[in-house]
Amino acid sequence: MKNQSIQNSVPSDIAFKIASLLQELDLCALGSCSRFWRELCGSDYIWAGLCRNRWPALGLDKEESFAVPKFNAHQLQQQHLDSTLKGWRGFYVSKHYEMASKADAVIHFLEQCISSESIEVNHYLVAMQNMSSMQFGFKDVVVFFFKRNLHVLLNLAGLHYCIAWLGVPAEHVIEAVGRCKISDRQICVQWWKLGRWLYGFRLRDESISRRASLRDLAMAKEQEVLDVLYRGAIHEVIRVQISAAKPVSSPWSCQTPTPETSG
């Protein structure tokens, strides 16, 4: 009776507008309230919009028809989910777990490459290229790579991919790293440049090191660091190494006690 009164008190167009403004978890929570909300929140129209927003690289918004892309329902069963899910919602859930599997592969690759808390830039750029070929969207990166329990270099990989490969506006990246509580995490990038020639002699190779927080990188305060990471070891730069920034110890002094003088 109570559910019926709620249904009668909320016009269908208003209820649909409410549901269409929600994110996935909130949408599913609302859909569990009653049969009315379950049917409304399972609407193909709503889930098609969520799919298009999350995976723009798939070109789903260019489809002339409203046909649901094919997906593997057996994959849902493997994840102990409802294998009877159909339509755009079924496609969304299936695609989410497909991207989760791809994210695990990228994370495993990077973790294998991290040696003594650092990684060489050529391995780092391979991970970027893999993420691009796997068609990760911005939300995929936020969900799978912006986690505090991951190594900060994995956070960095996700952030850099969003900026340099996806072209996500800085304010969106800043908001995401802040919401995920990783904005203050710091990395250190060190690169070596060939020594300059001077009067027929080549000077010693130059070593440059920069520390930066993820927030500063998202705000483009350390553009030189981003440029080095994007180009890698090329031309005059012969090596680039990326690591988690070590805590800066404050200077201290040890004072020798002054011996007491006898009167």
Salt bridges, closest charged atoms under 4 A:
GLU24 OE1 - LYS139 NZ 2.52
GLU39 OE2 - ARG35 NE 3.20
GLU98 OE2 - LYS95 NZ 3.29
GLU98 OE2 - LYS102 NZ 3.09
GLU117 OE1 - HIS151 NE2 2.94
GLU120 OE2 - ARG239 NH2 2.77
ASP140 OD1 - ARG54 NH2 2.82
GLU175 OE2 - ARG179 NE 2.92
ASP184 OD1 - ARG215 NH2 2.78
ASP205 OD1 - ARG202 NH1 2.81
GLU224 OE1 - ARG210 NH2 3.61
